[in-house]
Amino acid sequence: MSTETATFGAGCFWGVEWVFNRVPGVLQVVSGYSGGTVENPTYRQVCTGRTGHAEVIQLVFDPDVVTYDQLLEVFWAMHDPTQMDRQGPDVGTQYRSVIFAHSPEQRAAAERSKTEAQVRFDRPIATEIADFDAFFPAEDYHQHYYERSGHEPYCHVLPAGLLEELGLVGQPR
């Protein structure tokens, strides 16, 4: 089986991880930090907003089960990409909407998808699209936070029927 990697930021990584863990074909989701200048940052450092990092998830997926384009559709549907440097009650550059492309093909797909998604929103999409540089896993207590805490995400949802629309229901996970 071949796999690919994707990195997305859409606000607090707890909810983003929770949503992508429900997508068939996503094999692993890790919460972490990307896009900044500090090597191996801590959560406390990232929360200051001075590291340049965003809270992100990095996922490994099976492209024979779920395509990168389908993952982008989940990304656009699960948060409000028109909010600049925030998502719901979480405010700061660390909560920005961002796609880190791992290849020229991913970057082109992200740009195309952003243009197509814009028609669904009344305000301009603020999502940054950048080339992937580095990923730093978050501390262990952030991994699978909602599964362990027993709570639902407060600013991310997996829209009802989205996986069915994308042809992902009934696929092996």
C-alpha positions in Angstrom: 0.0 0.0 0.0 1.3 3.4 -0.9 0.6 6.3 1.4 0.7 10.1 1.2 1.0 12.9 3.9 -1.1 16.0 4.3 -0.9 18.9 6.7 -3.8 21.2 7.6 -4.5 23.9 10.1 -8.0 24.9 10.9 -8.1 26.3 14.4 -7.5 24.3 17.5 -5.9 21.0 16.5 -8.0 18.9 18.9 -11.1 19.3 16.7 -9.3 19.1 13.4 -7.8 15.8 14.6 -11.2 14.5 15.7 -12.8 15.2 12.3 -10.0 13.7 10.2 -9.9 10.6 12.4 -13.4 9.8 11.1 -12.5 9.9 7.4 -12.1 6.4 5.8 -8.6 6.0 4.3 -7.0 8.3 6.9 -4.5 6.0 8.6 -2.9 8.3 11.2 -3.5 11.8 12.5 -1.0 13.6 14.7 -1.6 17.1 16.3 1.4 19.4 16.1 2.9 22.7 14.9 4.1 23.9 11.6 4.8 27.1 9.7 7.0 28.9 12.2 10.6 29.6 13.0 11.1 27.9 16.4 12.5 24.3 16.4 10.6 21.8 18.5 8.2 24.4 20.0 6.1 23.7 23.1 2.4 24.4 23.3 3.1 27.2 25.8 5.5 28.8 23.3 3.0 28.5 20.4 0.2 29.9 22.4 2.1 33.2 22.7 1.6 33.7 19.0 5.3 34.7 18.6 6.7 31.4 17.1 5.0 31.8 13.8 3.7 28.2 14.1 0.1 27.2 13.5 -1.7 24.4 15.4 -2.0 21.8 12.6 -2.6 18.1 12.1 -0.5 15.9 9.9 -2.2 12.9 8.5 -1.1 9.9 6.6 -3.7 8.6 4.1 -4.2 5.8 1.6 -4.8 7.6 -1.8 -6.5 4.4 -3.1 -9.2 5.0 -0.5 -9.4 8.8 0.0 -7.9 11.3 -2.4 -6.2 14.6 -1.5 -9.1 16.4 -3.2 -11.6 14.6 -0.9 -9.5 15.6 2.1 -9.6 19.2 0.9 -13.4 19.0 0.7 -13.5 17.9 4.4 -11.1 20.7 5.3 -13.3 23.4 3.7 -16.5 22.0 5.2 -15.2 21.5 8.8 -14.3 25.1 9.7 -14.9 28.7 8.6 -11.9 29.5 6.3 -13.0 33.2 6.0 -11.9 33.9 9.6 -8.4 35.5 9.7 -6.2 34.2 12.5 -9.0 32.6 14.5 -11.6 29.8 14.6 -14.6 30.2 16.8 -13.4 31.5 20.3 -9.8 30.7 19.6 -7.9 33.8 18.4 -4.3 34.3 17.3 -2.0 33.4 14.3 -1.6 30.0 15.8 -5.2 29.3 14.9 -5.0 30.4 11.3 -6.5 28.4 8.5 -3.6 27.0 6.5 -2.8 24.2 4.0 0.9 23.1 3.9 1.5 21.4 0.5 3.9 18.5 0.5 4.4 18.6 -3.3 3.7 20.8 -6.3 0.7 18.6 -7.1 -0.8 19.2 -3.6 -0.2 22.9 -3.9 -2.0 23.1 -7.3 -4.9 21.0 -5.9 -5.1 23.3 -2.8 -5.1 26.4 -5.0 -7.8 25.0 -7.3 -9.9 23.8 -4.4 -9.7 27.2 -2.7 -11.0 28.9 -5.8 -13.8 26.3 -6.1 -14.7 26.6 -2.4 -14.9 30.4 -2.5 -18.4 30.3 -4.1 -19.7 28.8 -0.9 -18.7 31.7 1.3 -20.0 35.3 1.4 -16.6 36.6 2.6 -13.1 36.0 1.0 -11.4 32.9 2.1 -8.4 33.8 4.4 -6.7 30.3 4.2 -3.0 30.5 3.6 -1.5 27.9 1.2 2.2 27.4 1.7 4.9 24.8 1.0 5.5 22.3 3.8 8.7 22.8 5.6 8.7 21.1 9.0 6.2 19.5 11.4 6.7 19.2 15.2 4.4 16.8 17.0 2.5 18.3 19.9 2.9 17.0 23.5 1.3 13.6 24.2 -1.6 15.1 26.1 -2.8 16.8 23.0 -3.0 13.6 20.9 -6.6 12.2 20.6 -7.7 14.8 23.1 -11.4 14.5 22.5 -11.5 10.7 22.4 -9.7 10.7 25.8 -11.7 13.6 27.3 -15.1 12.3 26.2 -16.1 15.7 24.7 -17.1 16.8 21.2 -15.2 19.5 19.5 -16.6 22.9 20.1 -15.7 24.6 16.8 -15.3 21.8 14.3 -17.9 19.4 12.8 -18.0 16.7 10.3 -21.1 17.8 8.3 -23.8 15.2 8.1 -23.7 13.4 4.8 -20.3 14.8 3.7 -18.5 11.4 3.7 -21.4 9.9 1.7 -21.3 12.8 -0.8 -17.5 12.1 -1.2 -18.1 8.4 -1.8 -16.2 7.5 1.4 -18.9 5.6 3.4 -18.3 1.8 3.5 -14.7 2.1 2.5 -12.1 0.3 4.7 -10.6 2.3 7.4 
